[in-house]
Amino acid sequence: MLNSSSARAHAIIRSLVMIGGVAALLWSAAVLPSLRRTAPVAAAAARVLANDQFRPSALENVVADIEAKSAALFPQRLTRAEALVRLRIAEGAMTSKTGPESGDELIASAERSVIRALTLNPSDSFLWLMVYSVRTIQYGFDLENLRLLAQSYAMGPYEGWISLRRNRSALAVLSMLSESTKSAVISEFAAMVDTDFIENTALNLRGVGWQYRERLLAALVSVDVVSRQKLYRRLKADGITVSVPGIPFDERPWR
């Protein structure tokens, strides 16, 4: 038979397990419905982040859905999603030039939304990039705004899908960045090659990064050799032959 101290210990453990179970059930009952309600919004935000294409009306419906939902439980989730969607709407309006007044108003609304999201998520590297983007769109290039881009790299030097947008923006102003941020941009380019974002890195290299090609290509020395071969072949298919570390000039596309 168990002695009294052992019996008490078992009783305490059983009580804690029961309390934990009840707490889990209460949490599920309170949170899961809200998670389900915000799931479509989160999915739309993920598509915006991946640069998927939308009909303008579809994005406007997402904003209306966000405004209709309560953000009491998940303010960070909904405000970030709203910022992403509003910025995409504003960028679309500026690109299509459907009306300067409407476009300016949408950009201003996007900026307010991004700032609101950033106050809740100050360590979110993409939100810092969004502030940089929206202010550049709204006011034009300003050296003061480069600190926002630098902060994005400080918060997340390499962030997967975020890099697809950020690296091109950063290469366009690389000469004006601090040495530490320049190094982060170059390392990000190499990481993108290493993770097989070949189309994007080829576009960046032959476009805004062309004047920095020697430094960008030199950074590939530790990248997987298969990825280096893919980038070499992709550039060669466009009639561009460059010196990629470890890849001979006579590399054939069918190898």
ChimeraX attribute file (.defattr): number of C-alpha atoms within 10 A of each C-alpha:
attribute: neighborCount
match mode: 1-to-1
recipient: residues
	/A:1	5
	/A:2	8
	/A:3	7
	/A:4	9
	/A:5	9
	/A:6	11
	/A:7	12
	/A:8	12
	/A:9	11
	/A:10	13
	/A:11	12
	/A:12	12
	/A:13	12
	/A:14	12
	/A:15	12
	/A:16	12
	/A:17	12
	/A:18	12
	/A:19	12
	/A:20	12
	/A:21	12
	/A:22	12
	/A:23	12
	/A:24	12
	/A:25	12
	/A:26	11
	/A:27	11
	/A:28	13
	/A:29	11
	/A:30	12
	/A:31	13
	/A:32	11
	/A:33	11
	/A:34	17
	/A:35	15
	/A:36	11
	/A:37	14
	/A:38	20
	/A:39	14
	/A:40	14
	/A:41	20
	/A:42	19
	/A:43	12
	/A:44	20
	/A:45	24
	/A:46	16
	/A:47	15
	/A:48	18
	/A:49	18
	/A:50	14
	/A:51	14
	/A:52	10
	/A:53	9
	/A:54	14
	/A:55	9
	/A:56	12
	/A:57	10
	/A:58	12
	/A:59	19
	/A:60	14
	/A:61	11
	/A:62	20
	/A:63	19
	/A:64	12
	/A:65	15
	/A:66	19
	/A:67	13
	/A:68	9
	/A:69	12
	/A:70	13
	/A:71	15
	/A:72	9
	/A:73	12
	/A:74	13
	/A:75	14
	/A:76	17
	/A:77	19
	/A:78	24
	/A:79	23
	/A:80	24
	/A:81	26
	/A:82	28
	/A:83	26
	/A:84	24
	/A:85	25
	/A:86	25
	/A:87	24
	/A:88	23
	/A:89	24
	/A:90	24
	/A:91	19
	/A:92	17
	/A:93	19
	/A:94	19
	/A:95	10
	/A:96	10
	/A:97	12
	/A:98	11
	/A:99	10
	/A:100	11
	/A:101	10
	/A:102	14
	/A:103	21
	/A:104	16
	/A:105	13
	/A:106	22
	/A:107	24
	/A:108	18
	/A:109	15
	/A:110	26
	/A:111	23
	/A:112	16
	/A:113	21
	/A:114	25
	/A:115	19
	/A:116	16
	/A:117	23
	/A:118	22
	/A:119	13
	/A:120	14
	/A:121	17
	/A:122	12
	/A:123	15
	/A:124	17
	/A:125	24
	/A:126	25
	/A:127	25
	/A:128	24
	/A:129	24
	/A:130	24
	/A:131	24
	/A:132	24
	/A:133	21
	/A:134	20
	/A:135	18
	/A:136	14
	/A:137	15
	/A:138	17
	/A:139	8
	/A:140	10
	/A:141	14
	/A:142	10
	/A:143	9
	/A:144	8
	/A:145	15
	/A:146	19
	/A:147	15
	/A:148	19
	/A:149	23
	/A:150	23
	/A:151	20
	/A:152	26
	/A:153	26
	/A:154	16
	/A:155	15
	/A:156	16
	/A:157	18
	/A:158	21
	/A:159	17
	/A:160	15
	/A:161	15
	/A:162	18
	/A:163	24
	/A:164	20
	/A:165	17
	/A:166	22
	/A:167	25
	/A:168	21
	/A:169	18
	/A:170	25
	/A:171	23
	/A:172	14
	/A:173	15
	/A:174	20
	/A:175	11
	/A:176	13
	/A:177	18
	/A:178	13
	/A:179	11
	/A:180	11
	/A:181	21
	/A:182	19
	/A:183	17
	/A:184	20
	/A:185	26
	/A:186	23
	/A:187	18
	/A:188	23
	/A:189	27
	/A:190	25
	/A:191	22
	/A:192	23
	/A:193	23
	/A:194	19
	/A:195	12
	/A:196	17
	/A:197	20
	/A:198	20
	/A:199	13
	/A:200	18
	/A:201	24
	/A:202	20
	/A:203	15
	/A:204	20
	/A:205	21
	/A:206	15
	/A:207	14
	/A:208	18
	/A:209	24
	/A:210	16
	/A:211	12
	/A:212	15
	/A:213	18
	/A:214	14
	/A:215	13
	/A:216	22
	/A:217	18
	/A:218	14
	/A:219	19
	/A:220	22
	/A:221	14
	/A:222	13
	/A:223	16
	/A:224	15
	/A:225	16
	/A:226	13
	/A:227	19
	/A:228	24
	/A:229	20
	/A:230	18
	/A:231	24
	/A:232	25
	/A:233	23
	/A:234	19
	/A:235	20
	/A:236	16
	/A:237	11
	/A:238	10
	/A:239	9
	/A:240	11
	/A:241	13
	/A:242	17
	/A:243	13
	/A:244	21
	/A:245	17
	/A:246	12
	/A:247	15
	/A:248	12
	/A:249	12
	/A:250	6
	/A:251	12
	/A:252	11
	/A:253	12
	/A:254	5
	/A:255	6
